[in-house]
């Protein structure tokens, strides 16, 4: 009889194993990593809601209103690169974005306009081609392997009848700090140089590989640590432009020390116009070495994989990326990883496997460098592919380990809002809820929920537009700007906001009738900073509140 019972139990287990739950649920809560990976199943369907943020570049190729309309309902943040285009172009691009957003908001009930990020040049060295260089077309200059090229620091010193290409560089200190044999990279590896002669106002280099260089390309010194000014006059102008255009984020490129972020934050604060989130872009070994200090002062991090590969070598990039992502997760600051999109023979190339691994490591968002992609339909198809990859990778995370480690690292005692966030995420895991709804004023409650990486979307309902725009960079957050009139009855007002969040979930098809949803809110009026109420509600067919026989709320 004992043997028969074992056979019955074995058969029951085989039948259970044949049922493949969605979202890799069998694997998510295994006790060991090897069991988690064994249980991953290629036949599982991913979650319908993407949790990872997607950022793309708005460029000349996609800045028309009709093109923007095709893109902005599927992405979270639009980036403007200040290095390309003048101020008037950027003003027009923002104007077109707002017109497109207004057009979509009248067509789609679930539409929330994307946030806007302006990418500052930051402390960097750029090239410029001399017009009287005989090897130059005034737009591009050809550099041939084995030949020499001169990098000049004074554009007034130009020898006549030169036989080698000449580039001007914006770093007057380059001859002083360079040594024979130092490596210099142009345009993220398009051309590699080796210093073989140093003059008072120039550095002569041997070209290590053939390539074409144009104006305004980045110069990276591999073997020399440069001390560049934190904010240039051009950066000052661009910060003013970002404030004028009411951008939500400033991405500061080529950050090497925390001093740069301090200076920019001070400049923004002095303007007294509008607060703005400052994101530090790490693109050099100096930035990696100073990462801990930079992380303390920056509001978020952008990891520039392409520039880092040039500076610290390809075989080391995964180590730097893992370490930086883990440090951001540890203290709860958003981290974005950039991936350059290229085209070959008309086909779009992007390594989706690298992207999925970054999601498994814990990134908040993926930045697609799509500025050179001309075909708007190919760009839209690319975003769809990235969206699917994100949802597959999110479902394949080892949820038990993620939550255990993040909650274990929290310092005890935590404040009440923080404790409620931890409890709400754990409850959502235990019940396998389809979503979390949170009412928030400053956005802190929503950010804390995001830190603990739930498996479901977090709908953050706020009355403040700027809060909803800032929250779009955080993992799993779907912010909603609630614009209805303030209700004199506080309890009724909270219920209306929860209903707004539930309607968003229902219209986005993130939930089904009967699904449990965790609600996080305050318990009384004027409770900013004291979110301390958790409840579970169930999705109903109609967006109304009723009480079921067992007194559990349905919506």
SETIDREN-784809 format. One record per residue (C-alpha): residue number from 1; chain; x, y, z. Coordinates in steps of 0.001 Angstrom, whole numbers, plus 500000, padded with zeros to 6 digits. Layout:
<pts>
[NUM,A,[X,Y,Z]] ...
</pts>
This chain:
<pts>
[1,A,[500000,500000,500000]] [2,A,[502913,502313,500735]] [3,A,[504354,501654,497281]] [4,A,[500986,502322,495617]] [5,A,[500641,505646,497421]] [6,A,[504103,506614,496201]] [7,A,[503064,505772,492636]] [8,A,[499886,507855,492978]] [9,A,[501861,510818,494352]] [10,A,[504398,510467,491537]] [11,A,[501630,510445,488914]] [12,A,[500007,513510,490485]] [13,A,[503334,515319,490433]] [14,A,[503833,514415,486746]] [15,A,[500395,515859,485957]] [16,A,[501240,519043,487852]] [17,A,[504555,519354,486033]] [18,A,[502712,519197,482704]] [19,A,[500826,522375,483624]] [20,A,[503062,525298,482666]] [21,A,[502139,528423,484669]] [22,A,[502711,531806,483067]] [23,A,[505519,534176,484053]] [24,A,[507968,531393,485081]] [25,A,[506140,531053,488403]] [26,A,[507591,527573,489056]] [27,A,[511114,528953,488846]] [28,A,[510661,532300,490632]] [29,A,[510414,530968,494181]] [30,A,[512812,528026,494177]] [31,A,[515173,527848,497158]] [32,A,[518453,527487,495254]] [33,A,[519829,529065,492105]] [34,A,[520339,525734,490367]] [35,A,[516720,524702,491072]] [36,A,[515557,528084,489818]] [37,A,[517454,527688,486550]] [38,A,[516312,524071,486104]] [39,A,[512679,525184,486381]] [40,A,[512956,527913,483720]] [41,A,[510675,526900,480851]] [42,A,[510778,528231,477294]] [43,A,[507044,527528,476922]] [44,A,[506030,530025,479617]] [45,A,[504216,533179,478573]] [46,A,[505679,536456,479896]] [47,A,[503757,539028,481898]] [48,A,[501607,541415,479816]] [49,A,[503052,544402,481687]] [50,A,[506614,545542,480989]] [51,A,[508434,546631,484157]] [52,A,[511749,547799,482666]] [53,A,[511813,551374,481377]] [54,A,[512677,552089,477707]] [55,A,[514463,555277,476611]] [56,A,[515074,556308,472986]] [57,A,[516652,559327,471296]] [58,A,[514580,561950,469521]] [59,A,[516568,562953,466428]] [60,A,[516151,564499,462980]] [61,A,[514896,561121,461778]] [62,A,[511898,560938,464119]] [63,A,[511086,564431,465389]] [64,A,[507968,565050,463254]] [65,A,[504632,564941,465069]] [66,A,[503347,561910,463119]] [67,A,[506546,559985,463897]] [68,A,[506428,560892,467576]] [69,A,[502811,559710,467804]] [70,A,[503909,556283,466551]] [71,A,[506554,555964,469274]] [72,A,[505605,557612,472538]] [73,A,[502871,555230,473650]] [74,A,[505430,552406,473827]] [75,A,[508368,554154,475539]] [76,A,[508924,555915,478866]] [77,A,[511568,558593,478321]] [78,A,[512637,560588,475256]] [79,A,[516249,561763,475199]] [80,A,[517473,564868,473393]] [81,A,[521198,564977,472591]] [82,A,[522395,568565,472988]] [83,A,[525527,567715,470949]] [84,A,[523364,567547,467818]] [85,A,[521090,570347,466699]] [86,A,[520845,573969,467840]] [87,A,[518581,575445,470501]] [88,A,[515789,576175,468058]] [89,A,[515764,572542,466918]] [90,A,[515394,571349,470498]] [91,A,[512634,573867,471199]] [92,A,[510739,572669,468132]] [93,A,[511275,569017,469063]] [94,A,[509760,569579,472527]] [95,A,[506896,571530,470968]] [96,A,[506192,568635,468591]] [97,A,[506370,566151,471481]] [98,A,[503752,568056,473458]] [99,A,[501471,568329,470455]] [100,A,[501812,564588,469842]] [101,A,[501123,563865,473524]] [102,A,[497990,566020,473470]] [103,A,[496813,564235,470333]] [104,A,[497317,560783,471870]] [105,A,[495725,561737,475197]] [106,A,[492438,562390,473377]] [107,A,[492620,559017,471618]] [108,A,[493867,556672,474367]] [109,A,[492505,556428,477892]] [110,A,[495703,554799,479189]] [111,A,[498195,557217,477633]] [112,A,[500736,558913,479903]] [113,A,[503192,561283,478181]] [114,A,[506861,560243,478334]] [115,A,[509394,562144,480400]] [116,A,[512088,564214,478687]] [117,A,[515838,563926,479284]] [118,A,[518422,566369,477933]] [119,A,[521912,564916,477469]] [120,A,[524644,567437,478334]] [121,A,[528073,567161,476776]] [122,A,[529769,567279,480160]] [123,A,[533559,567391,480614]] [124,A,[534891,565983,477353]] [125,A,[537374,566500,474513]] [126,A,[536090,566919,470965]] [127,A,[537677,567051,467508]] [128,A,[537479,569798,464946]] [129,A,[538805,569625,461383]] [130,A,[540799,572557,460035]] [131,A,[539348,573998,456853]] [132,A,[542746,574434,455177]] [133,A,[543876,570860,455854]] [134,A,[544672,569426,452372]] [135,A,[543544,565941,453499]] [136,A,[540162,567193,454687]] [137,A,[536814,567631,452935]] [138,A,[535940,570165,455707]] [139,A,[533361,567614,456928]] [140,A,[535412,564419,457132]] [141,A,[539105,563675,457150]] [142,A,[540611,560334,456188]] [143,A,[543130,558731,458544]] [144,A,[545181,555854,457102]] [145,A,[546869,553135,459138]] [146,A,[550607,553769,459518]] [147,A,[550359,557498,458739]] [148,A,[550685,560330,461247]] [149,A,[548070,562829,462452]] [150,A,[548629,565972,464508]] [151,A,[546301,566953,467350]] [152,A,[546647,570713,467830]] [153,A,[545524,572634,470895]] [154,A,[545734,576109,469314]] [155,A,[543688,576650,466170]] [156,A,[545880,579633,465241]] [157,A,[548965,577457,464802]] [158,A,[548580,575867,461379]] [159,A,[551644,574999,459333]] [160,A,[551507,575644,455622]] [161,A,[551944,572821,453100]] [162,A,[551301,570113,455678]] [163,A,[551370,566553,454395]] [164,A,[549483,564874,457253]] [165,A,[545951,565400,458543]] [166,A,[545495,567953,461328]] [167,A,[542783,567894,463974]] [168,A,[542121,570580,466545]] [169,A,[541365,569346,470064]] [170,A,[539507,571230,472791]] [171,A,[541999,570149,475504]] [172,A,[544902,572622,475852]] [173,A,[546503,570382,478502]] [174,A,[546916,567409,476148]] [175,A,[550618,568006,475231]] [176,A,[551570,568568,478872]] [177,A,[550017,565385,480252]] [178,A,[550768,563046,477310]] [179,A,[553710,560676,477095]] [180,A,[555284,558805,474189]] [181,A,[553382,555566,473625]] [182,A,[550076,556756,475160]] [183,A,[546934,555510,473431]] [184,A,[544264,557932,472205]] [185,A,[540885,556812,470813]] [186,A,[538759,558854,468402]] [187,A,[535000,558492,467994]] [188,A,[534519,555547,470408]] [189,A,[537106,553364,468692]] [190,A,[536601,554333,465048]] [191,A,[540289,555290,464959]] [192,A,[543045,554379,467439]] [193,A,[546195,556499,467799]] [194,A,[549555,556122,469542]] [195,A,[551519,559211,470631]] [196,A,[554997,559338,469021]] [197,A,[555932,563024,469352]] [198,A,[554962,565854,471705]] [199,A,[555308,569565,470965]] [200,A,[554438,572716,472831]] [201,A,[550991,573062,471221]] [202,A,[550445,569717,469555]] [203,A,[550658,565955,469899]] [204,A,[551709,563901,466877]] [205,A,[550313,560375,466715]] [206,A,[550602,557294,464528]] [207,A,[547311,555951,463169]] [208,A,[546768,552326,464227]] [209,A,[543729,551631,462010]] [210,A,[542190,553279,458962]] [211,A,[539013,555313,459470]] [212,A,[537089,558519,458805]] [213,A,[536684,561255,461426]] [214,A,[534324,564211,461334]] [215,A,[533894,567351,463430]] [216,A,[532723,567073,466994]] [217,A,[533803,563478,467656]] [218,A,[534856,562375,471142]] [219,A,[538562,561974,472015]] [220,A,[539370,559481,474794]] [221,A,[542786,559293,476426]] [222,A,[543255,555693,477569]] [223,A,[546548,555940,479468]] [224,A,[546206,559466,480879]] [225,A,[543859,560741,483595]] [226,A,[542546,564137,482504]] [227,A,[541370,566836,484884]] [228,A,[538696,568581,482850]] [229,A,[536459,571424,484064]] [230,A,[533175,570202,485568]] [231,A,[530926,572655,483719]] [232,A,[531837,574496,480542]] [233,A,[530192,577691,479269]] [234,A,[528338,575535,476748]] [235,A,[527028,573342,479570]] [236,A,[525788,576457,481394]] [237,A,[523786,577447,478326]] [238,A,[522423,573924,477913]] [239,A,[521317,573743,481559]] [240,A,[519382,576983,481039]] [241,A,[517794,575451,477942]] [242,A,[516763,572326,479872]] [243,A,[515121,574480,482547]] [244,A,[513422,576605,479908]] [245,A,[512010,573516,478170]] [246,A,[510957,571998,481535]] [247,A,[512924,568806,480989]] [248,A,[512579,566148,483676]] [249,A,[516151,564791,483618]] [250,A,[519636,566068,482869]] [251,A,[522031,563337,481711]] [252,A,[525584,564523,482326]] [253,A,[527992,562766,479957]] [254,A,[531570,561710,480757]] [255,A,[531320,562133,484525]] [256,A,[534703,561344,486101]] [257,A,[534249,562723,489629]] [258,A,[531413,563657,491962]] [259,A,[532512,567301,491707]] [260,A,[530845,567596,488303]] [261,A,[527460,566517,489695]] [262,A,[527851,568839,492705]] [263,A,[528477,571802,490401]] [264,A,[525512,571071,488154]] [265,A,[523155,570541,491096]] [266,A,[524316,573834,492580]] [267,A,[523720,575566,489253]] [268,A,[520183,574147,488963]] [269,A,[519369,575092,492558]] [270,A,[520578,578651,492022]] [271,A,[518225,579071,489065]] [272,A,[515194,578572,491385]] [273,A,[513118,577801,488320]] [274,A,[512287,574120,488579]] [275,A,[513892,571078,490204]] [276,A,[515325,568493,487833]] [277,A,[516817,565003,488286]] [278,A,[520539,564721,487542]] [279,A,[521747,561443,486014]] [280,A,[525482,560720,485807]] [281,A,[526663,558926,482663]] [282,A,[529655,556671,483350]] [283,A,[531797,556257,480240]] [284,A,[535428,555997,481416]] [285,A,[537651,554073,483808]] [286,A,[537942,557249,485910]] [287,A,[534178,557239,486337]] [288,A,[534247,553580,487372]] [289,A,[537028,554253,489893]] [290,A,[535078,557173,491409]] [291,A,[531696,555462,491120]] [292,A,[530934,555269,494858]] [293,A,[531365,559027,495294]] [294,A,[529398,559792,492128]] [295,A,[526539,557524,493223]] [296,A,[526183,559387,496518]] [297,A,[525339,562687,494817]] [298,A,[523686,561666,491525]] [299,A,[519933,560984,491329]] [300,A,[520571,558072,488972]] [301,A,[523215,556394,486822]] [302,A,[523537,555797,483078]] [303,A,[526137,553189,482077]] [304,A,[527587,553928,478620]] [305,A,[528686,550449,477519]] [306,A,[530198,551517,474206]] [307,A,[532560,554135,475650]] [308,A,[533458,551879,478579]] [309,A,[534431,549062,476220]] [310,A,[536979,551357,474603]] [311,A,[538402,552503,477927]] [312,A,[538457,549329,480058]] [313,A,[538430,546651,477305]] [314,A,[535575,544426,476208]] [315,A,[536461,541483,478445]] [316,A,[536112,543702,481541]] [317,A,[532851,545464,480712]] [318,A,[530617,542820,482285]] [319,A,[532461,543141,485598]] [320,A,[532067,546908,485722]] [321,A,[528407,546671,484719]] [322,A,[527513,544035,487321]] [323,A,[529250,545942,490104]] [324,A,[527650,549300,489272]] [325,A,[524152,547838,488902]] [326,A,[524468,546034,492247]] [327,A,[525600,549224,494008]] [328,A,[522634,551141,492575]] [329,A,[520211,548376,493638]] [330,A,[521751,548354,497102]] [331,A,[520863,551993,497831]] [332,A,[517779,552199,495618]] [333,A,[518900,554599,492889]] [334,A,[517789,553988,489281]] [335,A,[520347,552633,486829]] [336,A,[520120,552674,483025]] [337,A,[522317,550770,480549]] [338,A,[522868,552056,477005]] [339,A,[522867,549887,473883]] [340,A,[523853,551299,470515]] [341,A,[521579,550303,467646]] [342,A,[523249,549837,464261]] [343,A,[522036,548976,460774]] [344,A,[523712,546591,458330]] [345,A,[522314,546051,454839]] [346,A,[519072,547660,455938]] [347,A,[518712,545352,458959]] [348,A,[518609,546654,462521]] [349,A,[521221,545069,464802]] [350,A,[520867,544861,468583]] [351,A,[522082,542080,470864]] [352,A,[518877,541219,472746]] [353,A,[520746,538605,474784]] [354,A,[522973,541287,476362]] [355,A,[519887,543357,477043]] [356,A,[518099,540443,478779]] [357,A,[521135,539763,480979]] [358,A,[521175,543401,482110]] [359,A,[517542,543036,483184]] [360,A,[518394,539892,485148]] [361,A,[521193,541877,486841]] [362,A,[518703,544484,488040]] [363,A,[518626,547520,485732]] [364,A,[515726,549960,485936]] [365,A,[515829,550889,482275]] [366,A,[517294,550262,478839]] [367,A,[518496,553175,476743]] [368,A,[518475,552492,473007]] [369,A,[520846,554787,471089]] [370,A,[518575,555062,468057]] [371,A,[519544,558498,466760]] [372,A,[520975,557113,463490]] [373,A,[517988,554868,462736]] [374,A,[516130,556493,459832]] [375,A,[513169,554173,459161]] [376,A,[510466,554957,461738]] [377,A,[508714,551627,461139]] [378,A,[511931,549708,461842]] [379,A,[512370,551712,465023]] [380,A,[508840,550862,466099]] [381,A,[509457,547159,465365]] [382,A,[512712,547337,467355]] [383,A,[510880,548766,470383]] [384,A,[508326,545932,470137]] [385,A,[511146,543360,470125]] [386,A,[512807,545035,473108]] [387,A,[509478,545178,474954]] [388,A,[508988,541427,474513]] [389,A,[512573,540674,475559]] [390,A,[512125,542803,478686]] [391,A,[508964,540944,479693]] [392,A,[510570,537552,479118]] [393,A,[513632,538483,481186]] [394,A,[511527,540011,483973]] [395,A,[509529,536798,484276]] [396,A,[512755,534754,484484]] [397,A,[514174,536597,487522]] [398,A,[514832,534617,490704]] [399,A,[512297,536496,492792]] [400,A,[512934,534729,496102]] [401,A,[516614,535670,496103]] [402,A,[516057,539235,494887]] [403,A,[513539,540120,497575]] [404,A,[515379,538273,500349]] [405,A,[518680,540030,499682]] [406,A,[517191,543509,499237]] [407,A,[515034,543309,502367]] [408,A,[517875,541746,504377]] [409,A,[520110,544725,503583]] [410,A,[517614,547308,504915]] [411,A,[518772,548963,508128]] [412,A,[516590,548201,511147]] [413,A,[514513,549963,512294]] [414,A,[513079,551401,509062]] [415,A,[510478,554169,509066]] [416,A,[506812,553241,508724]] [417,A,[506535,554088,505006]] [418,A,[509582,551984,504205]] [419,A,[508271,549077,506273]] [420,A,[504881,549232,504559]] [421,A,[506611,549118,501157]] [422,A,[508531,545964,502111]] [423,A,[505384,544334,503460]] [424,A,[503343,545279,500376]] [425,A,[505871,543754,497972]] [426,A,[506106,540576,500057]] [427,A,[502300,540355,500149]] [428,A,[502148,540783,496365]] [429,A,[504567,537859,496034]] [430,A,[502635,535592,498416]] [431,A,[499321,536270,496655]] [432,A,[500863,536436,493143]] [433,A,[498977,539689,492594]] [434,A,[498613,541220,489167]] [435,A,[499491,544745,490321]] [436,A,[500159,547159,493174]] [437,A,[498342,550504,493342]] [438,A,[499853,553287,495469]] [439,A,[498623,556823,496129]] [440,A,[501540,559199,496519]] [441,A,[502337,562889,496773]] [442,A,[506120,563161,496694]] [443,A,[506647,559796,494972]] [444,A,[508670,558308,497852]] [445,A,[506186,555506,498591]] [446,A,[506239,554455,494935]] [447,A,[510055,554586,494777]] [448,A,[510348,552376,497866]] [449,A,[508024,549806,496307]] [450,A,[510156,549843,493142]] [451,A,[513363,549272,495129]] [452,A,[512184,545806,496226]] [453,A,[511577,544725,492631]] [454,A,[508039,543217,492638]] [455,A,[506978,540861,489844]] [456,A,[503985,543033,488930]] [457,A,[503471,546645,487772]] [458,A,[503169,549430,490340]] [459,A,[500539,552029,489407]] [460,A,[501438,555263,491222]] [461,A,[498545,557753,491287]] [462,A,[499659,561298,492093]] [463,A,[498183,564773,491834]] [464,A,[501497,566321,490843]] [465,A,[502602,566153,487230]] [466,A,[506291,566615,488037]] [467,A,[506152,563631,490414]] [468,A,[504603,561421,487742]] [469,A,[507311,562453,485257]] [470,A,[510161,561716,487673]] [471,A,[508780,558280,488556]] [472,A,[508973,557017,484984]] [473,A,[512648,556122,485371]] [474,A,[512026,553609,488166]] [475,A,[511578,549867,487671]] [476,A,[507948,548637,487460]] [477,A,[506410,552087,487980]] [478,A,[503472,553222,485847]] [479,A,[502762,556755,487112]] [480,A,[499385,558412,486558]] [481,A,[498806,562142,486898]] [482,A,[495384,562323,488563]] [483,A,[493764,565620,487506]] [484,A,[490241,565389,488978]] [485,A,[489110,568081,491395]] [486,A,[490042,567618,495036]] [487,A,[487191,566040,496954]] [488,A,[486301,567530,500338]] [489,A,[485746,563990,501618]] [490,A,[489284,562618,501954]] [491,A,[488261,558938,502077]] [492,A,[486169,559292,498945]] [493,A,[489029,561105,497213]] [494,A,[491385,558190,497983]] [495,A,[488824,555708,496629]] [496,A,[488545,557718,493405]] [497,A,[492307,557658,492964]] [498,A,[492394,553902,493531]] [499,A,[489572,553526,491032]] [500,A,[491624,555589,488549]] [501,A,[494557,553208,488990]] [502,A,[492330,550148,488621]] [503,A,[490783,551513,485424]] [504,A,[494282,552022,484020]] [505,A,[495172,548404,484799]] [506,A,[491950,547131,483288]] [507,A,[492221,549227,480100]] [508,A,[495885,548260,479681]] [509,A,[494865,544581,480046]] [510,A,[497332,544046,482862]] [511,A,[494655,542418,485052]] [512,A,[491756,539980,484660]] [513,A,[488489,539687,486557]] [514,A,[489135,538096,489929]] [515,A,[492834,538982,490094]] [516,A,[494084,540222,493480]] [517,A,[495640,543713,493620]] [518,A,[497529,545208,496574]] [519,A,[496621,548817,497476]] [520,A,[499030,551027,499451]] [521,A,[497797,554367,500774]] [522,A,[497529,556578,503841]] [523,A,[494913,556048,506504]] [524,A,[493948,559672,507109]] [525,A,[494145,563094,505432]] [526,A,[497275,565259,505499]] [527,A,[499376,562113,505761]] [528,A,[502224,563052,503462]] [529,A,[505173,560843,504366]] [530,A,[503027,558505,506485]] [531,A,[501802,555900,504026]] [532,A,[500917,553016,506320]] [533,A,[497846,551226,504994]] [534,A,[497814,547988,502969]] [535,A,[494757,546156,501659]] [536,A,[493920,543582,499021]] [537,A,[491144,544154,496494]] [538,A,[489906,542009,493629]] [539,A,[489270,543021,490035]] [540,A,[485589,543120,489102]] [541,A,[483958,543333,485696]] [542,A,[482836,546928,486210]] [543,A,[484920,549816,487593]] [544,A,[482722,550244,490689]] [545,A,[483171,549387,494340]] [546,A,[481007,546716,495949]] [547,A,[481182,544447,498952]] [548,A,[481145,540703,498378]] [549,A,[479657,538128,500763]] [550,A,[482963,537631,502553]] [551,A,[483409,541407,502921]] [552,A,[486421,541584,500603]] [553,A,[486396,544553,498300]] [554,A,[486014,544124,494549]] [555,A,[486598,546734,491881]] 
</pts>
